[in-house]
Amino acid sequence: MKRVAMVFRIKKAHDEIWPDMARAIRRSGIHNYSLFFRPDGTLFGYLECRDPERAFAWLARQEVWARWQQAMGKFFVKSKPEILGPDSGELEEVFHLR
């Protein structure tokens, strides 16, 4: 199981995810997904998934994903306006205690 941590520069836009978006995330194989927000606008995400690349590729083909990205787009901090979704990058794990 791969554990993935990401950090985004984003404004907080919502308190609850759409139920159909949550279902799509679950169907993609992503689970144990958490987001943490800091007052400076940084959103930290953590998820677990056997194959994150495959899961995100599947999500990108879902209609609800496109609607979500469109709805949230005005809140995303982006380096290029044509990016669908926020600028993000996977973080390097430097410590893990089991």
N, C-alpha and C positions, 0 to 999 in steps of 0.2 A: 504494500500500500504506500503510495507516495503522498507525503504531506507537502502542501504548497502554501507558501506565504507570499502575499503581494502587498504593495503599497501604492496608493493612488493619491493624486492631488485633486480633491473633489470637494464641492460644497455639499453639505448634508441636504438631501432632497426629499427624503421620505422616512416615515417611521415604520412602515409595513410594506413588504414586498407583495406584488399581485399574486393571488393564489395560482393562476395559470403559469406564472413565471417560476414560482416555487416548484410546481409539479415538473416543469421542463428541466429545471436544475437537478431534481432528484432522478428523473429518467435518464439524464446524461451520464449518471454514475457518480456525480459529485455528492458527497455527504459530509456531515460534521462541518458545515460551512458557517463561519462567523465573520461579522464585520465589526470593527471598532473605530469610533470616530473621535478625533482630537479637536479641540477648539480652534486650532490653527488651520483646519480644513483638510488635514490628512486623514484618509480612510485606510485602515489596515485590514486586509482580508486574509483569512486562514481557511483552508479546506483540505479534505482528504479525498483522494480519487486514485483508482488503479492506473488510469491512463488519462491524465489531464489534457494532453494535446487532442486526443480523440474526443473527449467530453466537450471541450470548447469548440471543436470543429462541428460536432453534432448540434450544439446549441446555436451556433452561427447560422445554421440552416433552418431554424425554427422561426415561424412567424412572430411568436410572442417575444422572442429575443430582439427582433428588429423593432417591434413596437416599443419595447422597454428602452432600447438604446436611443430611439427617437425621442421618447418622452423625457428621458434623463439627460439628453445631449446638452441642453441649455445650462446644466449644472456642472458638466465636466470641464476640467481644465485640460486643454489640448495644445500640443505644439503645432498641429496642422488641423485646420477646420474640417478637412475631409475624413478624418479618423472617425470611425463609428465606435463610440464608447470612449472611455477615458484613456489618457496615456497611462500605462502601467508597466510594471516590470516585476518579475519574480525575484524574491529576495534570497540571498544565500543563507542557509541555515548555519549558524556558528555554534549552537549549543542545543542539546536535547537531552532531557533526563527522563528515563523510563521508570 
